[in-house]
Amino acid sequence: MEEFICSVEFLRGPADLLARVSSEAGGVREYRDPIAGTVIDQVVNDLQEEFESAPST
């Protein structure tokens, strides 16, 4: 059975990259930086922490 875990959107603006992350545990949050790698690292680290602390089902 599949279940929703999270949604991640990456949007390129004129001066920076925006990542919008949505999950049941963390709600909606945004990350913004002119360097794409920085935004991606922030998203990965945040989701890793969220999923490691989530109870197992």
PyMOL commands that set and color helices and strands:
alter all, ss='L'
color gray80, all
select helices_A, chain A and resi 36-53
alter helices_A, ss='H'
color red, helices_A
select strands_A, chain A and resi 6-12+17-23+27-33
alter strands_A, ss='S'
color yellow, strands_A
deselect
rebuild
show_as cartoon
